Amino acid sequence: MAEEQRKKEADSKSSPVEDFVQHLSEEQRILVILKSQLYGGNWDLMLDDLQNRLEGKPYIFKLVNRIQDDIERIKQLRRFEQEHGVDLAEYVHLDETAPEE
């Protein structure tokens, strides 16, 4: 019986990626979706776009959130993807909402 309980507990534990995705803010989720849909899954293109907007150069997309905050979020999300070898867009979907806190 104890063996069965340990197996259930092990099965119920989520992976680091699933845990990370579960705790993304709404702003982070939007950035992941935008990266996938507007920038071909490329963080660098998205960052360039934001930097261009800050510098008054032509840019592709106007994000609602403050640019500096989004740049920091993108760096965090990209770092996580690189560390775990994943594309968060495969885990975040348009119809999802941020988890209740």
DSSP file (Angstrom, degrees, kcal/mol; ACC not computed):
  #  RESIDUE AA STRUCTURE BP1 BP2  ACC     N-H-->O    O-->H-N    N-H-->O    O-->H-N    TCO  KAPPA ALPHA  PHI   PSI    X-CA   Y-CA   Z-CA
    1    1 A M     >        0   0    0      0, 0.0     4,-1.9     0, 0.0     5,-0.1   0.000 360.0 360.0 360.0 -42.0    0.0    0.0    0.0
    2    2 A A  H  >  +     0   0    0      1,-0.2     4,-2.3     2,-0.2     5,-0.2   0.879 360.0  54.3 -64.5 -37.4    2.8    2.4    0.8
    3    3 A E  H  > S+     0   0    0      1,-0.2     4,-2.0     2,-0.2    -1,-0.2   0.901 107.2  50.7 -61.9 -41.8    4.5    1.7   -2.5
    4    4 A E  H  > S+     0   0    0      2,-0.2     4,-2.2     1,-0.2    -1,-0.2   0.892 109.6  50.5 -63.4 -41.1    1.2    2.5   -4.3
    5    5 A Q  H  X S+     0   0    0     -4,-1.9     4,-2.4     2,-0.2    -2,-0.2   0.912 109.5  50.4 -64.5 -43.6    1.0    5.9   -2.4
    6    6 A R  H  X S+     0   0    0     -4,-2.3     4,-2.4     1,-0.2    -1,-0.2   0.896 110.0  50.9 -62.1 -39.3    4.6    6.8   -3.3
    7    7 A K  H  X S+     0   0    0     -4,-2.0     4,-2.4     2,-0.2    -1,-0.2   0.911 109.9  49.4 -64.8 -42.5    3.9    6.0   -7.0
    8    8 A K  H  X S+     0   0    0     -4,-2.2     4,-1.7     2,-0.2    -2,-0.2   0.912 112.0  48.7 -62.4 -42.4    0.8    8.2   -7.0
    9    9 A E  H  X S+     0   0    0     -4,-2.4     4,-0.9     2,-0.2    -2,-0.2   0.906 111.9  48.7 -64.8 -41.5    2.8   11.1   -5.4
   10   10 A A  H >< S+     0   0    0     -4,-2.4     3,-0.6     1,-0.2    -2,-0.2   0.899 111.9  49.4 -64.6 -41.1    5.6   10.7   -7.9
   11   11 A D  H 3< S+     0   0    0     -4,-2.4    -1,-0.2     1,-0.2    -2,-0.2   0.818 108.1  54.4 -67.0 -31.2    3.1   10.7  -10.8
   12   12 A S  H 3< S+     0   0    0     -4,-1.7     2,-0.3    -5,-0.2    -1,-0.2   0.655  85.4  98.9 -80.9 -15.0    1.3   13.8   -9.5
   13   13 A K  S << S-     0   0    0     -4,-0.9     2,-0.2    -3,-0.6    -3,-0.0  -0.547  70.6-136.3 -74.4 134.2    4.5   15.9   -9.3
   14   14 A S        -     0   0    0     -2,-0.3    -2,-0.1     1,-0.1    -1,-0.1  -0.493  19.1-103.4 -89.2 160.6    4.9   18.1  -12.3
   15   15 A S     >  -     0   0    0     -2,-0.2     4,-2.6     1,-0.1     5,-0.2  -0.307  36.6-104.3 -72.6 163.6    8.0   18.7  -14.3
   16   16 A P  H  > S+     0   0    0      0, 0.0     4,-2.4     0, 0.0     5,-0.1   0.862 123.4  51.5 -57.9 -34.8   10.0   21.9  -13.8
   17   17 A V  H  > S+     0   0    0      2,-0.2     4,-2.9     1,-0.2     5,-0.2   0.947 110.7  46.0 -68.2 -48.1    8.6   23.2  -17.1
   18   18 A E  H  > S+     0   0    0      1,-0.2     4,-2.1     2,-0.2    -1,-0.2   0.898 114.3  49.2 -61.6 -40.0    5.0   22.5  -16.2
   19   19 A D  H  X S+     0   0    0     -4,-2.6     4,-1.0     2,-0.2    -1,-0.2   0.921 112.0  48.4 -64.2 -44.4    5.5   24.1  -12.8
   20   20 A F  H >< S+     0   0    0     -4,-2.4     3,-0.8    -5,-0.2    -2,-0.2   0.935 112.6  47.8 -60.7 -48.0    7.1   27.1  -14.4
   21   21 A V  H >< S+     0   0    0     -4,-2.9     3,-1.4     1,-0.3    -1,-0.2   0.877 106.1  58.6 -62.7 -38.7    4.3   27.5  -16.9
   22   22 A Q  H 3< S+     0   0    0     -4,-2.1    -1,-0.3     1,-0.3    -2,-0.2   0.790 109.4  44.8 -61.6 -27.7    1.7   27.1  -14.2
   23   23 A H  T << S+     0   0    0     -4,-1.0    -1,-0.3    -3,-0.8    -2,-0.2   0.255  82.0 126.7-104.9  12.1    3.1   30.1  -12.4
   24   24 A L    <   -     0   0    0     -3,-1.4     2,-0.1    -4,-0.2    -3,-0.0  -0.437  59.7-122.5 -67.2 142.1    3.5   32.5  -15.4
   25   25 A S     >  -     0   0    0     -2,-0.1     4,-2.4    73,-0.1     5,-0.2  -0.337  27.0-105.6 -74.5 166.5    1.9   35.9  -15.0
   26   26 A E  H  > S+     0   0    0      1,-0.2     4,-2.3     2,-0.2     5,-0.2   0.893 123.2  53.5 -60.1 -39.7   -0.6   37.0  -17.5
   27   27 A E  H  > S+     0   0    0      1,-0.2     4,-2.1     2,-0.2    -1,-0.2   0.903 109.0  48.4 -62.4 -41.6    2.0   39.4  -19.0
   28   28 A Q  H  > S+     0   0    0      2,-0.2     4,-2.3     1,-0.2    -2,-0.2   0.907 110.0  51.8 -65.8 -41.5    4.5   36.5  -19.4
   29   29 A R  H  X S+     0   0    0     -4,-2.4     4,-2.3     1,-0.2    -2,-0.2   0.917 108.9  50.8 -60.4 -43.6    1.8   34.3  -21.1
   30   30 A I  H  X S+     0   0    0     -4,-2.3     4,-3.0     1,-0.2     5,-0.2   0.915 109.2  51.0 -61.2 -43.3    1.0   37.1  -23.5
   31   31 A L  H  X S+     0   0    0     -4,-2.1     4,-2.8     2,-0.2    -1,-0.2   0.905 109.3  50.2 -61.9 -41.6    4.7   37.5  -24.4
   32   32 A V  H  X S+     0   0    0     -4,-2.3     4,-1.8     2,-0.2    -1,-0.2   0.920 113.5  46.1 -61.9 -43.3    5.1   33.8  -25.0
   33   33 A I  H  X S+     0   0    0     -4,-2.3     4,-2.9     2,-0.2     5,-0.3   0.921 113.2  48.7 -66.0 -44.7    2.1   33.8  -27.3
   34   34 A L  H  X>S+     0   0    0     -4,-3.0     4,-3.0     1,-0.2     5,-1.1   0.905 108.5  54.6 -62.3 -41.4    3.2   37.0  -29.1
   35   35 A K  H  X5S+     0   0    0     -4,-2.8     6,-3.1    -5,-0.2     4,-0.7   0.926 114.3  41.4 -56.5 -44.4    6.7   35.5  -29.6
   36   36 A S  H  <5S+     0   0    0     -4,-1.8     4,-0.3     4,-0.2    -2,-0.2   0.928 124.4  33.3 -70.1 -46.4    5.1   32.4  -31.2
   37   37 A Q  H  <5S+     0   0    0     -4,-2.9    -2,-0.2    -5,-0.1    -3,-0.2   0.815 130.5  25.5 -87.2 -31.4    2.5   34.2  -33.3
   38   38 A L  H  <5S+     0   0    0     -4,-3.0    -3,-0.2    -5,-0.3    -2,-0.1   0.690 127.2  37.5-106.8 -21.9    4.1   37.5  -34.3
   39   39 A Y  S ><<S-     0   0    0     -5,-1.1     3,-1.5    -4,-0.7     6,-0.2   0.131 103.6-110.7-121.9  20.4    7.9   36.8  -34.2
   40   40 A G  T 3  S-     0   0    0     -4,-0.3    -4,-0.2     1,-0.3    -3,-0.1   0.771  75.6 -59.0  59.3  28.6    8.2   33.3  -35.5
   41   41 A G  T 3  S+     0   0    0     -6,-3.1     2,-0.6    -7,-0.2    -1,-0.3   0.686 104.4 133.4  77.8  18.5    9.2   31.9  -32.1
   42   42 A N    <>  -     0   0    0     -3,-1.5     4,-1.5    -7,-0.6    -1,-0.2  -0.892  40.1-170.6-113.3 112.0   12.2   34.2  -31.9
   43   43 A W  H  > S+     0   0    0     -2,-0.6     4,-2.9     1,-0.2     5,-0.2   0.874  87.8  60.0 -63.7 -37.2   12.9   36.2  -28.7
   44   44 A D  H  > S+     0   0    0      1,-0.2     4,-2.7     2,-0.2    -1,-0.2   0.909 104.0  49.0 -61.3 -42.6   15.6   38.2  -30.5
   45   45 A L  H  > S+     0   0    0     -6,-0.2     4,-2.1     2,-0.2    -1,-0.2   0.903 112.9  48.6 -61.5 -40.2   13.2   39.6  -33.1
   46   46 A M  H  X S+     0   0    0     -4,-1.5     4,-2.1     2,-0.2    -2,-0.2   0.922 112.1  47.5 -66.8 -44.3   10.8   40.6  -30.4
   47   47 A L  H  X S+     0   0    0     -4,-2.9     4,-2.8     2,-0.2    -2,-0.2   0.906 111.1  51.7 -63.4 -41.6   13.5   42.3  -28.3
   48   48 A D  H  X S+     0   0    0     -4,-2.7     4,-2.7    -5,-0.2    -1,-0.2   0.908 108.4  52.3 -59.6 -41.9   14.8   44.1  -31.3
   49   49 A D  H  X S+     0   0    0     -4,-2.1     4,-1.8     2,-0.2    -1,-0.2   0.917 112.0  45.0 -60.8 -44.6   11.2   45.3  -32.0
   50   50 A L  H  X S+     0   0    0     -4,-2.1     4,-2.3     2,-0.2    -2,-0.2   0.906 112.6  50.6 -67.4 -41.9   10.9   46.6  -28.5
   51   51 A Q  H  X S+     0   0    0     -4,-2.8     4,-2.1     1,-0.2     6,-0.2   0.911 109.0  52.3 -62.5 -41.9   14.3   48.3  -28.5
   52   52 A N  H  <>S+     0   0    0     -4,-2.7     5,-2.8     1,-0.2     4,-0.3   0.893 108.5  50.9 -60.0 -40.2   13.4   50.0  -31.8
   53   53 A R  H ><5S+     0   0    0     -4,-1.8     3,-1.2     1,-0.2    -1,-0.2   0.922 109.3  50.2 -64.5 -43.0   10.3   51.3  -30.3
   54   54 A L  H 3<5S+     0   0    0     -4,-2.3    -1,-0.2     1,-0.3    -2,-0.2   0.873 112.6  47.7 -60.9 -37.0   12.2   52.7  -27.3
   55   55 A E  T 3<5S-     0   0    0     -4,-2.1    -1,-0.3    -5,-0.2    -2,-0.2   0.374 117.3-111.4 -88.3   4.0   14.7   54.4  -29.7
   56   56 A G  T < 5S+     0   0    0     -3,-1.2    -3,-0.2    -4,-0.3    -2,-0.1   0.637  74.0 134.8  76.5  13.3   11.9   55.9  -31.8
   57   57 A K      < -     0   0    0     -5,-2.8    -1,-0.2    -6,-0.2    -2,-0.0  -0.445  69.1 -74.5 -86.5 166.1   12.8   53.6  -34.8
   58   58 A P        -     0   0    0      0, 0.0     2,-0.3     0, 0.0    -1,-0.2  -0.340  57.3-173.6 -59.9 141.5   10.2   51.8  -36.9
   59   59 A Y        -     0   0    0      1,-0.1     3,-0.1    -7,-0.1   -10,-0.1  -0.918  27.0-136.1-137.5 163.1    8.7   48.8  -35.0
   60   60 A I  S    S+     0   0    0     -2,-0.3     2,-0.4     1,-0.2    -1,-0.1   0.911  80.7  22.4 -87.0 -47.2    6.4   46.0  -35.9
   61   61 A F        -     0   0    0    -15,-0.1     2,-0.7     2,-0.0    -1,-0.2  -0.967  62.6-137.9-134.8 138.3    4.0   45.6  -33.0
   62   62 A K        -     0   0    0     -2,-0.4     2,-0.3    -3,-0.1   -12,-0.0  -0.849  22.6-154.9 -97.6 112.1    2.8   47.9  -30.2
   63   63 A L        -     0   0    0     -2,-0.7     4,-0.1     1,-0.1     7,-0.0  -0.621  12.5-140.0 -85.0 146.7    2.7   46.1  -26.9
   64   64 A V  S    S+     0   0    0     -2,-0.3    -1,-0.1     2,-0.1     3,-0.1   0.856  79.0  75.4 -74.1 -36.2    0.3   47.4  -24.2
   65   65 A N  S    S-     0   0    0      1,-0.1     2,-0.1   -38,-0.1    -2,-0.1  -0.236 101.3 -79.2 -76.6 164.5    2.6   46.8  -21.3
   66   66 A R     >  -     0   0    0      1,-0.1     4,-2.0     2,-0.0     5,-0.2  -0.418  39.7-132.7 -64.0 137.1    5.6   49.0  -20.4
   67   67 A I  H  > S+     0   0    0      1,-0.2     4,-2.7     2,-0.2     5,-0.2   0.905 101.1  52.9 -63.0 -46.9    8.6   48.1  -22.6
   68   68 A Q  H  > S+     0   0    0      1,-0.2     4,-1.9     2,-0.2    -1,-0.2   0.901 110.2  49.3 -59.3 -40.7   11.2   47.8  -19.9
   69   69 A D  H  > S+     0   0    0      1,-0.2     4,-2.2     2,-0.2    -1,-0.2   0.914 111.7  49.0 -63.3 -42.3    9.1   45.4  -17.9
   70   70 A D  H  X S+     0   0    0     -4,-2.0     4,-2.9     1,-0.2    -2,-0.2   0.883 107.3  55.0 -65.9 -38.0    8.5   43.3  -21.0
   71   71 A I  H  X S+     0   0    0     -4,-2.7     4,-2.1     1,-0.2    -1,-0.2   0.921 109.8  46.7 -61.3 -43.1   12.2   43.2  -21.9
   72   72 A E  H  X S+     0   0    0     -4,-1.9     4,-2.0     2,-0.2    -2,-0.2   0.901 112.5  50.1 -65.2 -40.9   12.9   41.9  -18.4
   73   73 A R  H  X S+     0   0    0     -4,-2.2     4,-2.9     1,-0.2     5,-0.2   0.921 109.7  51.2 -62.4 -43.5   10.1   39.3  -18.7
   74   74 A I  H  X S+     0   0    0     -4,-2.9     4,-3.1     1,-0.2     5,-0.3   0.914 108.1  51.7 -61.5 -43.1   11.5   38.2  -22.1
   75   75 A K  H  X S+     0   0    0     -4,-2.1     4,-2.3     1,-0.2    -1,-0.2   0.914 112.4  46.4 -59.8 -42.5   15.0   37.7  -20.7
   76   76 A Q  H  X S+     0   0    0     -4,-2.0     4,-2.2     2,-0.2    -2,-0.2   0.933 115.0  45.9 -65.3 -46.4   13.6   35.6  -17.9
   77   77 A L  H  X S+     0   0    0     -4,-2.9     4,-2.4     2,-0.2    -2,-0.2   0.913 113.9  48.2 -65.0 -43.0   11.4   33.5  -20.2
   78   78 A R  H  X S+     0   0    0     -4,-3.1     4,-2.6    -5,-0.2     5,-0.2   0.916 110.2  52.3 -64.0 -42.4   14.2   33.0  -22.8
   79   79 A R  H  X S+     0   0    0     -4,-2.3     4,-2.5    -5,-0.3    -1,-0.2   0.912 110.0  49.1 -60.0 -43.0   16.7   32.0  -20.0
   80   80 A F  H  X S+     0   0    0     -4,-2.2     4,-2.0     2,-0.2    -1,-0.2   0.932 110.7  50.2 -62.3 -45.4   14.2   29.4  -18.8
   81   81 A E  H  X>S+     0   0    0     -4,-2.4     5,-1.6     1,-0.2     4,-1.2   0.918 112.8  46.6 -59.1 -44.0   13.7   28.0  -22.3
   82   82 A Q  H  <5S+     0   0    0     -4,-2.6     3,-0.3     1,-0.2    -1,-0.2   0.912 111.9  50.0 -65.8 -42.4   17.4   27.8  -22.9
   83   83 A E  H  <5S+     0   0    0     -4,-2.5    -1,-0.2     1,-0.2    -2,-0.2   0.837 122.4  32.6 -65.1 -32.4   18.1   26.1  -19.5
   84   84 A H  H  <5S-     0   0    0     -4,-2.0    -1,-0.2    -5,-0.2    -2,-0.2   0.412 102.3-124.7-108.5   0.4   15.3   23.5  -20.1
   85   85 A G  T  <5 +     0   0    0     -4,-1.2     2,-0.3    -3,-0.3    -3,-0.2   0.892  68.2 122.7  60.3  41.7   15.6   23.1  -23.9
   86   86 A V      < -     0   0    0     -5,-1.6     2,-0.6    -6,-0.2    -1,-0.2  -0.850  63.1-131.5-129.8 164.4   11.9   23.9  -24.4
   87   87 A D    >   -     0   0    0     -2,-0.3     3,-2.3     1,-0.1     4,-0.3  -0.975  17.4-153.3-113.0 111.8    9.7   26.4  -26.3
   88   88 A L  G >> S+     0   0    0     -2,-0.6     3,-2.0     1,-0.3     4,-1.8   0.735  88.8  74.8 -60.9 -21.8    7.1   27.7  -23.8
   89   89 A A  G 34 S+     0   0    0      1,-0.3    -1,-0.3     2,-0.2   -57,-0.0   0.763  87.8  61.8 -61.9 -23.1    4.7   28.3  -26.6
   90   90 A E  G <4 S+     0   0    0     -3,-2.3    -1,-0.3     1,-0.2    -2,-0.2   0.652 112.8  36.3 -74.2 -14.3    4.1   24.6  -26.7
   91   91 A Y  T <4 S+     0   0    0     -3,-2.0     2,-0.5    -4,-0.3    -2,-0.2   0.623 108.1  67.9-111.4 -20.9    2.8   24.8  -23.1
   92   92 A V     <  -     0   0    0     -4,-1.8     2,-0.3   -63,-0.1    -1,-0.1  -0.896  64.5-170.9-108.1 130.0    1.0   28.2  -23.2
   93   93 A H    >   -     0   0    0     -2,-0.5     3,-2.0     1,-0.1   -60,-0.1  -0.870  33.7-114.3-123.0 154.7   -2.2   28.5  -25.3
   94   94 A L  T 3  S+     0   0    0     -2,-0.3    -1,-0.1     1,-0.3   -61,-0.0   0.822 112.6  54.2 -53.3 -38.2   -4.3   31.4  -26.2
   95   95 A D  T 3  S+     0   0    0      2,-0.0    -1,-0.3    -3,-0.0     2,-0.2   0.461  87.8 102.1 -82.8   0.6   -7.4   30.2  -24.3
   96   96 A E    <   -     0   0    0     -3,-2.0     2,-0.3   -67,-0.0    -4,-0.0  -0.558  55.5-157.1 -83.8 148.8   -5.5   29.9  -21.0
   97   97 A T        -     0   0    0     -2,-0.2     3,-0.1     1,-0.1    -4,-0.1  -0.831  34.0 -84.2-117.2 162.5   -5.7   32.5  -18.3
   98   98 A A        -     0   0    0     -2,-0.3   -73,-0.1     1,-0.1   -75,-0.1  -0.321  54.3 -99.6 -63.3 146.0   -3.3   33.2  -15.5
   99   99 A P        -     0   0    0      0, 0.0     2,-0.2     0, 0.0    -1,-0.1  -0.348  39.9-105.0 -66.1 147.2   -3.6   31.0  -12.4
  100  100 A E              0   0    0      1,-0.1    -3,-0.0    -3,-0.1     0, 0.0  -0.521 360.0 360.0 -71.0 137.8   -5.5   32.4   -9.5
  101  101 A E              0   0    0     -2,-0.2    -1,-0.1    -3,-0.1    -3,-0.0   0.414 360.0 360.0-104.3 360.0   -3.2   33.4   -6.7
